[in-house]
Amino acid sequence: MAAPADADSGSSDKALIILQSLLCLLRDKNVLSRADIEELRDLVQSRAASRSKDLPCCTESANAAAVEMRDLGDYIGRRYGGKHRRTQ
């Protein structure tokens, strides 16, 4: 019988795969632009950096999410291209 921590890890891996696939599909269908992905990446990074109490997870998980989002943004940028977000 698997330990509860293993079950949590498996379900979080499944959720991550589903969300990554969803973001790629939305980008593929031009529902999300590359700029939208960059904005989402920055939002995740800023929330992880702030370590605010409104995050439902620990700091390590928030930092891991920021790294995953950065990697996914890089992948989507290479795969689908598109215009970067304009800097103000």
Long-range contacts (C-beta under 8 A, 24 or more apart in sequence): 16-68, 20-72, 23-72, 23-76, 24-76, 24-79, 27-76, 27-80, 27-82, 28-80, 33-82, 33-83, 34-76, 34-77, 34-80, 34-81, 34-82, 34-83, 34-84, 34-85, 35-82, 35-83, 35-84, 35-85, 35-86, 37-72, 37-73, 37-76, 37-77, 38-73, 38-84, 38-85, 39-85, 40-69, 40-73, 41-66, 41-69, 41-70, 41-72, 41-73, 44-69, 45-69, 45-70
